[in-house]
């Protein structure tokens, strides 16, 4: 009897923002995540989408956490910072017109904040009152300490396979991933990327926009080590390609040539959860009408 065995490489990754290793293991075949349907929505309602159109993308210049990556037990928390920041960037909205007594913060506001944080961490969309943006929200002392506690709880070690890459070219992996990230940004995603370079230790970053700088198409990067407090996000840090190489320009840092540049399957799963959360939010708003 013929046996057909499928194997792929599963990647065990340790992301400690400078002190990491990368090890590969063979693992039984796992199916690729289903691609979003670009032509037809699976929505039960014509105005609610169960594909990439449900995502809100990056709105404004202040859609990021207002505090830096930090160390915990001798290890940087860039992975946790990136994932928590991505969740809130994708699922949180803010309404400053509805009052919330923040100075000093009152119990009613704490309860709303606590509920909202719980919802976001469980992939449920939530609107926070009393704040203009994610930056302002996460800069609040009470909120910041709550979010830091959850960031500490995200393990810097994780296992994943390569993400679903459209038009993948095994002869030019970097180019395939680079243009997949651009495509995802155009679909309102904010991809989590793993990197390491000649002047950069293992690090986790978030792509949030596409721009053109010096006649090159670049991917704008949100880096937990660089918080844009003065002007918000204006593509101060970015990735670009020269031939088959990817380079990372970090604001006020030396240019780094990347030799690890990865988009992994755990990102595909998070995107599915974000889409589901926004779809459910839309359906609920339709029911209330």
HELIX and SHEET records of a PDB file:
HELIX    1   1 UNK A   52  UNK A   54  5                                   3    
HELIX    2   2 UNK A   78  UNK A   91  1                                  14    
HELIX    3   3 UNK A  107  UNK A  121  1                                  15    
HELIX    4   4 UNK A  134  UNK A  139  1                                   6    
HELIX    5   5 UNK A  141  UNK A  152  1                                  12    
HELIX    6   6 UNK A  173  UNK A  186  1                                  14    
HELIX    7   7 UNK A  265  UNK A  288  1                                  24    
SHEET    1   A 3 UNK A  22  UNK A  28  0                                        
SHEET    2   A 3 UNK A   7  UNK A  14 -1                                        
SHEET    3   A 3 UNK A 157  UNK A 160 -1                                        
SHEET    1   B 2 UNK A  71  UNK A  72  0                                        
SHEET    2   B 2 UNK A  75  UNK A  76 -1                                        
SHEET    1   C 2 UNK A  92  UNK A  95  0                                        
SHEET    2   C 2 UNK A 126  UNK A 129  1                                        
SHEET    1   D 7 UNK A 192  UNK A 197  0                                        
SHEET    2   D 7 UNK A 200  UNK A 213 -1                                        
SHEET    3   D 7 UNK A 216  UNK A 223 -1                                        
SHEET    4   D 7 UNK A 238  UNK A 242 -1                                        
SHEET    5   D 7 UNK A 245  UNK A 249 -1                                        
SHEET    6   D 7 UNK A 256  UNK A 262 -1                                        
SHEET    7   D 7 UNK A 192  UNK A 197 -1                                        
END                                                                             
